[in-house]
């Protein structure tokens, strides 16, 4: 019987510079140039491919050069595995950006150079890839408790790391599928370099209105909702939001509170995002979200916003025309409930001629077990 072995990884990229910098932890004496990125680890607007370096790792077991990647641990999502494996194998903490694609190959072909047809009944390894950017020390410190432990890869697993220009990386890569992922990266980088991230969160499951005797603004999340809010901590940490915004109603605040607690990031409330404020003035609610989007793009940062079902539906109507493709727009569904409770949508944003443009949409569902 064929089994699918799930794995995840990514391409870590940075700006080049001629100034030397500290060695990548665990590398065999190689001096690494400074990445030249802003303090928040993002890239400036629109660099050329020749201005970039990507990080490859060497696996002595197979004597090959590949992208950092690895198998999912029990009760782990692909995105968390991608960020964890990248840090374990490169020694550098990252935040994820847009998705790059996925590959599949027979498990018994692991490390083989060249393509090999799928065998009948053999296990398959399925790998999902993301773009990833380096975090600075302050970001690493804040997100550490939220993300969870990361162990440095054993030297028998990874014995060398190299930062290389894209063209040199292509020549060094041992496997054709890794070169395919590099091609996807090159296609993505023009629109994605300097991208910001907006995370839309629907509050976790709340006490039913019919059973709640207090005001709607004081209606809390249920124990099931609390589990989802806690599960969101690890998923949000993969994107390392540095700003948290919420409707001031209790169920929204309680959904983001666990992440705020673990990262020590203050939680800002926005009265414009309550259901009542939206009912009174929908344009005011949209203008607040648009303001947060503009701020994300100008700072090239990540913001998470927690809102209510009807507010999210209206925001989707405004956001769909900003999507770069119909496929992405279709993920911003048109029918209620728009998003399940306790889930998130991650929007990758770039600056367009008429305002923010959405180049990638990712669904995030916390793992509750």
C-alpha positions in Angstrom: 0.0 0.0 0.0 1.4 3.4 -1.0 1.9 6.0 1.8 2.5 9.7 1.4 5.3 11.1 3.5 4.6 14.8 4.0 7.5 17.3 4.2 8.0 21.1 3.8 10.8 23.6 3.2 11.6 26.7 1.3 14.0 29.1 -0.4 15.6 31.6 2.0 16.7 34.7 0.2 18.5 38.0 1.0 20.2 41.0 -0.7 23.9 40.7 -1.5 26.6 42.9 0.0 30.4 42.9 -0.1 30.6 43.4 3.6 31.5 40.3 5.6 29.3 39.2 8.5 29.2 36.4 11.2 29.3 32.8 10.0 26.1 30.9 9.6 25.8 28.8 12.7 27.1 25.2 12.0 28.8 26.0 8.7 32.4 24.8 8.3 34.2 28.1 8.6 32.5 29.9 5.7 32.3 33.7 6.0 28.9 34.9 5.0 28.3 38.4 3.6 25.8 40.6 5.4 22.4 40.4 3.9 21.9 44.1 3.6 18.2 43.8 4.5 16.3 46.3 6.7 15.9 45.5 10.4 12.6 43.7 9.9 14.3 41.2 7.5 12.5 42.3 4.4 13.8 43.3 1.0 13.6 46.8 -0.5 11.5 47.4 -3.5 12.1 45.4 -6.6 15.7 44.1 -6.6 17.2 42.3 -9.6 17.8 38.6 -9.5 21.5 39.4 -9.6 21.1 41.3 -6.3 19.9 38.2 -4.5 21.4 35.2 -2.8 19.7 32.0 -1.8 20.7 29.4 0.8 21.5 25.8 -0.1 22.3 22.9 2.2 24.6 19.9 1.7 23.4 16.4 2.8 26.4 14.2 3.4 24.2 11.0 3.4 23.3 11.6 -0.3 26.2 14.0 -1.2 23.7 16.4 -2.7 22.9 20.1 -2.6 19.3 20.9 -2.0 16.8 23.4 -0.4 16.4 23.1 3.4 13.4 20.9 4.0 12.2 18.0 6.2 9.3 15.8 7.3 6.4 17.0 9.3 6.4 16.1 13.0 3.3 14.7 14.5 0.5 17.3 14.8 2.5 19.8 12.7 1.3 21.8 9.7 3.2 22.1 6.5 3.9 25.8 7.1 5.3 25.2 10.6 7.4 22.4 9.3 8.8 24.6 6.6 9.8 27.4 9.0 11.2 24.9 11.5 13.2 22.8 9.0 14.7 25.9 7.4 15.9 27.1 10.8 17.2 23.7 11.8 19.1 23.2 8.6 20.4 26.7 7.9 20.8 28.0 11.5 18.7 31.1 10.6 15.2 31.9 11.8 12.8 33.0 9.0 9.3 34.2 8.4 7.4 32.7 5.5 6.1 34.6 2.6 4.3 33.4 -0.6 4.0 29.8 -1.5 6.3 28.5 -4.3 4.9 25.1 -5.2 5.3 21.4 -4.3 7.1 18.3 -5.5 6.6 14.6 -5.3 9.0 11.7 -5.8 9.4 8.1 -4.7 10.9 7.8 -1.3 13.4 5.3 -2.5 14.6 7.9 -5.0 15.7 10.2 -2.1 19.1 11.7 -3.0 19.2 10.2 -6.5 20.3 12.7 -9.1 18.0 13.0 -12.1 14.4 12.0 -12.5 13.0 8.6 -11.6 9.5 7.3 -12.4 7.1 6.5 -9.6 7.3 2.9 -8.6 4.1 0.9 -8.2 3.0 0.7 -4.5 6.1 2.6 -3.3 5.9 5.3 -0.7 5.9 8.9 -2.0 7.5 12.0 -0.5 5.4 15.1 -1.0 7.2 18.4 -0.3 5.6 21.9 -0.1 7.8 25.0 -0.5 7.6 28.7 0.6 9.6 31.8 0.1 11.3 32.8 3.3 13.1 35.8 4.7 15.5 36.2 7.6 14.3 37.5 11.0 16.3 39.9 13.0 17.3 39.3 16.7 14.4 41.2 18.2 11.9 39.3 16.0 13.5 36.0 17.0 13.3 36.8 20.7 9.6 37.8 20.5 8.4 34.8 18.5 10.5 32.1 20.3 7.9 31.1 22.8 5.1 31.2 20.2 7.0 29.1 17.6 8.3 26.4 19.8 11.7 24.6 20.1 14.1 24.4 17.2 17.0 21.9 17.2 20.1 22.4 15.1 20.4 19.7 12.4 23.0 17.0 13.2 26.2 17.4 11.1 25.6 13.9 9.7 22.3 15.3 8.3 23.5 18.8 7.1 27.3 19.5 7.1 27.5 22.7 4.9 25.4 25.7 4.0 26.1 28.1 1.2 24.6 31.5 0.2 24.9 31.8 -3.5 23.6 34.0 -6.4 20.6 32.5 -8.1 22.6 31.4 -11.2 25.3 29.7 -9.2 22.7 28.0 -7.0 21.0 26.6 -10.1 24.3 25.0 -11.2 25.0 23.6 -7.7 21.6 22.1 -7.1 21.7 18.3 -7.5 18.1 17.6 -8.5 15.9 18.7 -11.4 12.8 19.2 -9.1 14.8 21.6 -6.9 15.7 23.6 -10.1 11.9 23.7 -10.9 11.3 25.2 -7.5 14.1 27.8 -8.2 12.3 28.6 -11.5 9.1 29.2 -9.5 11.1 31.5 -7.1 12.5 33.5 -10.0 9.0 33.9 -11.5 7.7 35.1 -8.1 10.5 37.3 -6.9 9.8 40.4 -9.1 6.3 40.8 -7.6 7.1 39.4 -4.2 10.4 41.1 -3.3 9.5 43.6 -0.5 6.1 42.1 -0.1 4.2 42.7 3.2 1.7 40.3 4.9 -1.8 41.0 6.2 -3.4 38.1 8.2 -7.2 38.2 8.5 -8.4 36.2 11.5 -12.0 35.2 12.2 -12.6 35.1 15.9 -12.7 31.6 17.5 -16.0 29.8 18.3 -18.0 31.9 20.8 -20.8 31.2 23.2 -24.1 31.1 21.2 -26.1 34.3 21.1 -29.3 32.6 22.3 -27.6 31.2 25.4 -25.7 34.3 26.3 -27.4 36.8 28.7 -24.8 39.6 28.7 -24.1 42.1 26.0 -22.9 40.9 22.6 -19.6 42.7 23.0 -18.9 40.6 26.1 -19.7 37.2 24.6 -16.6 35.0 25.2 -15.1 32.2 23.2 -15.9 28.6 24.2 -13.4 26.0 25.4 -13.3 24.7 21.8 -12.7 28.3 20.7 -9.9 28.6 23.2 -8.2 25.5 21.8 -8.3 27.0 18.3 -6.9 30.3 19.6 -4.1 28.5 21.2 -3.5 26.4 18.0 -3.3 29.6 16.0 -0.2 30.7 18.0 2.1 28.3 16.2 0.6 29.0 12.8 0.7 32.8 13.1 4.3 32.6 14.4 5.4 31.2 11.0 4.7 34.6 9.5 5.9 36.6 12.6 3.3 39.4 12.7 4.7 42.4 14.5 1.4 44.2 14.9 -1.9 42.9 16.3 -5.2 44.6 15.7 -8.6 43.4 17.0 -12.2 44.4 17.3 -12.6 45.4 21.0 -15.3 42.8 21.5 -14.2 40.1 23.8 -14.4 37.1 21.5 -11.9 38.8 19.0 -9.6 39.9 21.8 -9.5 36.4 23.3 -8.6 34.9 19.9 -5.4 37.0 19.5 -4.5 37.2 23.2 -2.5 33.9 23.3 -0.3 35.1 20.5 0.1 38.5 22.2 1.0 36.9 25.5 3.6 34.6 24.0 5.3 37.3 21.9 4.8 40.3 24.2 3.3 42.3 21.3 0.7 44.8 22.4 -2.9 44.2 21.1 -4.4 47.3 19.5 -8.2 47.6 19.4 -10.1 49.2 16.5 -13.7 50.2 17.3 -14.4 50.5 13.6 -14.3 46.7 13.3 -17.1 45.8 15.7 -20.3 44.4 14.2 -22.2 47.5 15.4 -19.7 50.0 14.0 -19.8 48.1 10.7 -23.6 48.2 10.6 -23.5 51.9 11.2 -20.8 52.8 8.7 -19.4 50.0 6.5 -17.0 52.4 4.6 -15.4 53.4 7.9 -14.6 49.7 8.6 -13.1 49.2 5.2 -11.0 52.4 5.5 -9.5 51.1 8.7 -8.5 47.8 7.1 -7.2 49.7 4.1 -5.2 51.9 6.4 -3.6 48.8 8.0 -2.8 47.4 4.5 -1.1 50.6 3.4 0.9 50.6 6.7 2.0 47.0 6.1 3.2 47.8 2.6 5.0 51.0 3.6 6.8 49.2 6.4 7.1 45.9 4.6 5.9 44.2 7.8 3.2 41.8 9.0 -0.1 42.6 10.7 -2.8 40.3 12.0 -6.3 41.6 12.3 -9.2 39.8 14.1 -12.8 40.5 13.0 -16.3 39.2 12.9 -18.1 37.2 10.2 -20.2 40.0 8.7 -17.3 42.4 8.7 -15.1 39.9 7.0 -17.6 39.3 4.2 -17.7 43.0 3.4 -13.9 43.2 3.5 -13.7 40.3 1.0 -15.9 42.3 -1.4 -13.3 45.1 -1.4 -10.3 42.7 -1.4 -11.3 40.5 -4.4 -10.7 43.2 -7.0 -7.2 43.7 -5.5 -6.2 40.1 -6.2 -3.6 39.5 -9.0 -5.5 36.4 -10.2 -9.0 34.9 -10.2 -7.6 31.9 -8.4 -6.6 34.1 -5.4 -9.8 36.0 -5.5 -11.8 32.8 -5.4 -10.3 32.0 -2.0 -12.0 35.1 -0.7 -15.4 33.4 -0.8 -18.6 35.2 -1.5 -21.0 33.3 0.7 -21.4 33.3 4.5 -19.8 32.2 6.8 -16.8 33.4 4.6 -14.3 31.7 6.9 -14.7 29.0 9.6 -14.3 30.3 13.2 -10.8 30.3 14.5 -9.1 30.3 11.1 -7.0 32.8 9.2 -6.2 34.0 5.7 -2.7 35.2 4.9 -2.5 37.8 2.2 0.8 38.7 0.6 0.7 42.4 -0.4 2.7 44.6 -2.8 2.4 48.2 -3.7 0.4 48.7 -6.9 -0.1 51.9 -8.9 -3.6 52.4 -7.3 -2.8 50.9 -3.8 -2.1 47.5 -2.4 -2.2 44.5 -4.6 -2.8 40.9 -3.3 -0.3 38.4 -4.9 -0.9 35.4 -2.7 -3.7 34.0 -0.5 -3.1 31.2 2.0 -5.7 29.5 4.2 -4.6 28.8 7.8 -6.4 26.2 9.9 -5.0 25.6 13.4 -4.3 22.0 14.4 -6.3 21.2 17.5 -5.6 17.8 19.1 
